[in-house]
Amino acid sequence: MTARIAGAVLALGLVATVAAPAWAEAPDPARGKQVFQAWCAACHDPNPRLAGTLALQTKYQGEVPAALEARTDLTPELVAFFVRNGVAWMAPFRKTEISDAQLADLGAYLSKPSPAKKGAAR
Ligand code: HEC
């Protein structure tokens, strides 16, 4: 199931890569972290009582970390898919909220190897 979604997301990502205009700047994980704190942390910080963290703990039962920043399996394409489409009751984010460039930064941040990310050291 997850593999099928990942496959579809990968395909979408490839199309997007071909179709997307070249970014003025390369995606920057440091800016991505700011996007995460502004839009995602309220539900996805490491606190197990937060909605996103709790839902992902329930979904994966510890197979992967419940906190997004501790994950090592996320790709920019996967992050973009969930951010633009939403999942369960996580609402999709519009381009007026998170621009394509900010989304690329966010994807770079969340797909970085976890030791570089806040929360990974806990
Ligand atoms: C209102 C709370 C909320 C906010 C804000 C939120 N999310 Fe979520 N998110 C959730 C919930 C709840 C789920 C789990 C849904 C489920 O059970 O599959 C989720 C799931 C995800 C997943 C899927 C992970 C997986 O493996 O299934 C990703 C990726 C994700 N969120 C990224 C983000 C990002 C990036 C942001 C910020 C732009 C964000 N979310 C903002 C609540 C939120």
Residues whose N, C-alpha, C, O or C-beta is under 5 A from the ligand:
A	BS01	HEC	W39 C40 C43 A51 G52 A55 L56 K59 L78 V79 F82 V83 V87 A88 M90
